[in-house]
Amino acid sequence: MDIAQEEVKPKTEIGLPQSFMEPKSISETLDTLTTIAVTKWSRPLGFFFQSIVGGAMVGFGVILAIAVGAGISTPGIANLVSGLVFGFSFVAILVSGASLITSDMAAGFVAVSRRKLKFISYIKFLLVGWIGNTVGMFIFIGIVAAGPGAYAKSIFLDRAHMIALSKVGPDDISVFCMAIICTWLLQTSFFLYVKGRTDIGKMVVAWYGPLAFVSGMTEHCIANIGFIGLPLLMQSRYIALNSTALANHDSKIKLLTWGFGHFGLLRNELIVWAGNWIGGTVFVAILFMLISWAYGKNRPI
């Protein structure tokens, strides 16, 4: 008696569609950036609070960078470990839904170019974002300066002061160019974050941006408020620890200021803000919009 054999059907793999793992096209990414900017500005008060949180989170990276880099004599290694811990800040901002002015510069510009956001609204958008980030940063570093704990020790004060001088010390052109490079790096990271689909992929590329701009010794308008503002708030402690050296007329120690002088925070902020805008809009947003335009909607990439 013959036994009929069951027909064996080939097994088919059941999994996620391939498109789930593939990055978005550039056109889709630009659509998402537009939506991000328009959604944020549709609720200005909520956006202001998002910006406060974002500024504070950048402050997290500032104190971590100072802490891990203190005592490392090799500049390259000190920059690398500082960049590695600073990268957490941008991941935290993007994953939590907080806001950072340099990302808003690029996303808002894309929205303006697509006529989804008026130019005057874009200016207000950037102003509110910058004020919120600044408030958040000063709240955070103000708490650190009020009760610094180990940060009041000379090894950390010296490291913080050295970083601040490296920001305010160079000439205007150098500061401006390093600010352009900063957001060219950082907003490329942000663009890739938006382009990605998986959580792990998004976090990896988000980490890259701050790692690159901190390790690369570039200039960021909000990070610099922390890197310069914290040692300014603690400068009386730094002066007390170096009083003997400062009493010497031949002392090479430079002190920081709040104003528009060569070692001033406001002078640095003005130059860096302009450079950051160019780096994020001209060299990231506009270039990717041109790529999308050149290929056209019939061949999205």
C-alpha positions as CSV (number, residue, x, y, z in Angstrom):
1,M,0.0,0.0,0.0
2,D,1.5,3.2,-1.1
3,I,1.4,6.1,1.4
4,A,1.0,9.4,-0.2
5,Q,3.8,11.7,0.8
6,E,2.8,15.1,2.0
7,E,3.8,17.9,-0.2
8,V,6.6,19.8,1.3
9,K,6.3,23.5,0.9
10,P,9.4,25.6,1.0
11,K,9.7,27.6,4.2
12,T,9.4,31.3,3.8
13,E,11.1,33.7,6.2
14,I,8.7,36.0,8.0
15,G,10.4,39.2,8.9
16,L,10.2,43.0,8.6
17,P,9.9,44.5,5.2
18,Q,13.2,45.5,3.7
19,S,12.1,49.2,3.6
20,F,12.0,49.2,7.4
21,M,15.7,48.8,7.5
22,E,16.6,51.0,4.6
23,P,17.3,54.7,5.3
24,K,14.8,57.3,4.0
25,S,15.4,58.9,0.7
26,I,16.8,62.5,0.7
27,S,13.4,63.8,-0.4
28,E,11.7,62.0,2.5
29,T,14.3,63.3,4.9
30,L,13.7,66.9,3.8
31,D,10.0,66.3,4.2
32,T,10.6,65.1,7.8
33,L,12.9,68.1,8.5
34,T,10.1,70.4,7.3
35,T,7.6,68.7,9.6
36,I,9.9,69.0,12.6
37,A,10.4,72.7,12.2
38,V,6.7,73.5,11.5
39,T,5.5,71.3,14.4
40,K,7.9,73.0,16.8
41,W,7.0,76.5,15.8
42,S,3.2,75.7,15.9
43,R,3.6,75.7,19.7
44,P,6.1,78.5,20.6
45,L,5.8,78.1,24.4
46,G,6.3,74.3,24.2
47,F,9.2,74.9,21.8
48,F,10.8,77.3,24.3
49,F,10.6,74.7,27.1
50,Q,12.1,72.1,24.6
51,S,15.0,74.5,24.0
52,I,15.6,75.0,27.7
53,V,15.9,71.2,28.1
54,G,18.2,71.0,25.1
55,G,20.5,73.7,26.4
56,A,20.8,72.0,29.8
57,M,21.5,68.7,28.1
58,V,24.4,70.3,26.2
59,G,25.6,71.4,29.7
60,F,25.7,67.7,30.7
61,G,28.2,67.2,27.9
62,V,30.2,70.3,29.0
63,I,30.9,69.1,32.5
64,L,31.6,65.5,31.5
65,A,34.1,66.7,28.9
66,I,35.9,68.8,31.5
67,A,35.9,66.0,34.0
68,V,37.2,63.2,31.8
69,G,39.8,65.4,30.1
70,A,41.4,66.8,33.3
71,G,44.8,65.4,33.9
72,I,45.4,63.9,30.5
73,S,48.6,65.5,29.1
74,T,48.2,64.3,25.5
75,P,45.9,66.8,23.7
76,G,44.6,64.3,21.1
77,I,43.6,61.7,23.7
78,A,42.0,64.4,26.0
79,N,40.0,65.7,23.0
80,L,39.0,62.1,22.1
81,V,37.7,61.1,25.5
82,S,35.9,64.5,25.9
83,G,34.2,64.0,22.6
84,L,33.2,60.4,23.4
85,V,31.3,61.5,26.6
86,F,29.9,64.7,25.0
87,G,28.2,62.6,22.3
88,F,25.7,61.5,24.8
89,S,24.2,65.0,24.9
90,F,23.0,65.1,21.3
91,V,21.6,61.6,21.5
92,A,19.7,62.6,24.7
93,I,18.4,65.8,22.9
94,L,17.2,64.0,19.8
95,V,15.7,60.9,21.5
96,S,13.9,62.9,24.2
97,G,12.4,65.4,21.8
98,A,14.3,68.4,23.2
99,S,15.6,71.1,20.9
100,L,19.0,72.5,19.8
101,I,19.4,75.8,17.9
102,T,21.9,74.5,15.4
103,S,19.5,71.7,14.3
104,D,16.7,74.2,14.2
105,M,18.8,76.4,11.9
106,A,18.9,73.7,9.3
107,A,15.4,72.3,9.7
108,G,13.9,75.7,9.7
109,F,15.7,76.8,6.6
110,V,14.4,73.7,4.8
111,A,10.9,74.6,5.9
112,V,11.3,78.2,4.6
113,S,12.6,77.0,1.3
114,R,9.5,74.8,0.9
115,R,7.3,77.7,1.8
116,K,6.0,76.0,4.9
117,L,7.4,78.6,7.2
118,K,7.6,82.3,6.6
119,F,11.0,84.0,6.8
120,I,9.9,86.3,9.7
121,S,8.7,83.2,11.6
122,Y,12.1,81.5,10.9
123,I,13.9,84.5,12.6
124,K,11.5,84.3,15.6
125,F,12.0,80.5,15.6
126,L,15.8,80.8,15.9
127,L,15.6,83.6,18.5
128,V,13.3,81.7,20.8
129,G,15.4,78.5,20.3
130,W,18.6,80.4,21.1
131,I,17.2,82.1,24.2
132,G,15.8,78.8,25.5
133,N,19.1,77.0,24.9
134,T,21.0,79.8,26.7
135,V,18.6,79.8,29.6
136,G,18.9,76.0,30.0
137,M,22.7,76.2,29.8
138,F,23.0,78.9,32.4
139,I,20.6,77.2,34.8
140,F,22.8,74.1,34.6
141,I,26.2,75.7,34.8
142,G,24.9,78.1,37.5
143,I,24.0,75.1,39.7
144,V,27.5,73.6,39.1
145,A,29.2,76.9,39.9
146,A,27.1,77.5,43.0
147,G,28.1,74.1,44.5
148,P,31.0,72.9,42.4
149,G,32.2,70.1,44.7
150,A,35.3,68.4,43.0
151,Y,35.1,70.9,40.1
152,A,36.5,73.5,42.5
153,K,39.8,71.6,42.6
154,S,42.7,73.1,40.6
155,I,42.9,70.2,38.1
156,F,39.4,70.8,36.9
157,L,39.5,74.6,37.1
158,D,42.7,74.6,35.1
159,R,41.2,72.3,32.5
160,A,38.0,74.4,32.2
161,H,40.0,77.7,31.9
162,M,42.3,76.2,29.3
163,I,39.3,75.0,27.2
164,A,37.7,78.5,27.5
165,L,40.9,80.2,26.4
166,S,41.1,77.9,23.4
167,K,37.7,79.1,22.4
168,V,38.1,82.9,22.9
169,G,41.8,83.2,22.1
170,P,42.0,82.7,18.3
171,D,41.4,85.5,15.8
172,D,37.9,86.2,14.4
173,I,38.5,84.4,11.1
174,S,39.7,81.2,12.9
175,V,36.7,81.2,15.2
176,F,34.3,81.8,12.3
177,C,35.8,79.0,10.2
178,M,35.8,76.5,13.1
179,A,32.1,77.4,13.7
180,I,31.3,76.5,10.1
181,I,33.1,73.2,10.4
182,C,31.3,72.5,13.6
183,T,27.8,72.5,12.2
184,W,28.9,71.0,8.9
185,L,29.9,68.0,11.1
186,L,27.0,68.2,13.5
187,Q,24.1,68.8,11.1
188,T,25.4,66.1,8.8
189,S,24.9,63.9,11.9
190,F,21.5,65.3,12.5
191,F,20.5,64.8,8.8
192,L,21.6,61.1,9.0
193,Y,19.7,60.7,12.3
194,V,16.5,61.9,10.5
195,K,17.3,59.8,7.5
196,G,17.7,56.6,9.5
197,R,14.9,54.3,10.5
198,T,16.3,52.0,13.3
199,D,16.8,53.3,16.8
200,I,20.4,51.9,17.0
201,G,21.4,53.4,13.7
202,K,19.9,56.8,14.7
203,M,21.8,56.9,18.0
204,V,25.1,55.9,16.5
205,V,25.0,58.7,13.9
206,A,23.7,61.2,16.5
207,W,26.7,60.3,18.7
208,Y,29.1,61.0,15.8
209,G,28.3,64.7,15.5
210,P,29.4,65.9,19.0
211,L,32.2,63.4,19.0
212,A,33.5,65.0,15.8
213,F,33.1,68.6,16.7
214,V,34.4,68.3,20.3
215,S,37.4,66.1,19.3
216,G,38.0,68.3,16.3
217,M,38.2,71.4,18.5
218,T,35.5,73.4,16.6
219,E,33.1,76.0,17.9
220,H,29.4,75.5,18.8
221,C,27.3,78.5,20.0
222,I,25.6,76.7,22.8
223,A,28.4,74.4,23.9
224,N,30.7,77.5,24.0
225,I,28.3,79.2,26.4
226,G,29.0,76.3,28.7
227,F,32.7,76.0,28.0
228,I,33.3,79.7,28.5
229,G,30.4,80.6,30.9
230,L,31.3,78.0,33.5
231,P,34.9,79.1,34.0
232,L,33.6,82.7,34.0
233,L,31.2,81.9,36.8
234,M,34.1,80.2,38.7
235,Q,36.8,82.7,37.7
236,S,37.1,84.0,41.3
237,R,38.1,80.6,42.4
238,Y,40.6,80.3,39.6
239,I,42.1,83.7,40.5
240,A,42.4,82.7,44.2
241,L,44.3,79.5,43.3
242,N,46.6,81.5,40.9
243,S,46.9,84.7,42.9
244,T,50.7,84.4,43.2
245,A,51.2,84.0,39.5
246,L,48.7,86.7,38.6
247,A,50.5,89.2,41.0
248,N,53.6,88.9,38.7
249,H,53.5,91.6,36.0
250,D,55.1,89.1,33.6
251,S,52.4,86.5,34.1
252,K,51.1,85.0,30.9
253,I,47.8,84.0,32.5
254,K,44.8,85.4,30.6
255,L,41.4,86.1,32.2
256,L,38.0,85.7,30.6
257,T,35.4,88.5,30.3
258,W,31.7,88.6,29.5
259,G,31.9,91.3,26.9
260,F,33.0,91.8,23.3
261,G,36.7,92.1,23.9
262,H,39.2,89.5,22.6
263,F,38.7,87.2,25.5
264,G,34.9,87.9,25.8
265,L,32.0,85.5,25.7
266,L,29.7,87.8,23.8
267,R,32.3,88.4,21.0
268,N,32.8,84.6,20.7
269,E,29.1,83.9,20.7
270,L,28.3,86.5,17.9
271,I,31.0,85.1,15.6
272,V,30.2,81.4,16.3
273,W,26.5,81.9,15.8
274,A,27.1,83.3,12.3
275,G,29.5,80.5,11.4
276,N,27.2,77.8,12.8
277,W,24.3,79.1,10.7
278,I,26.4,79.0,7.5
279,G,27.7,75.5,8.3
280,G,24.3,74.0,9.0
281,T,22.3,75.7,6.2
282,V,24.7,76.3,3.3
283,F,26.9,73.2,3.6
284,V,24.2,70.7,4.8
285,A,20.6,71.8,4.2
286,I,21.1,73.6,0.8
287,L,23.5,70.9,-0.5
288,F,21.0,68.1,0.2
289,M,18.2,70.2,-1.2
290,L,20.2,70.6,-4.4
291,I,20.8,66.9,-4.6
292,S,17.1,66.2,-4.2
293,W,16.3,68.8,-6.9
294,A,18.9,67.4,-9.3
295,Y,17.5,63.9,-9.2
296,G,13.9,65.0,-9.1
297,K,10.9,63.2,-7.6
298,N,11.0,60.5,-10.3
299,R,14.3,59.2,-9.0
300,P,14.3,59.7,-5.2
301,I,17.6,59.0,-3.5
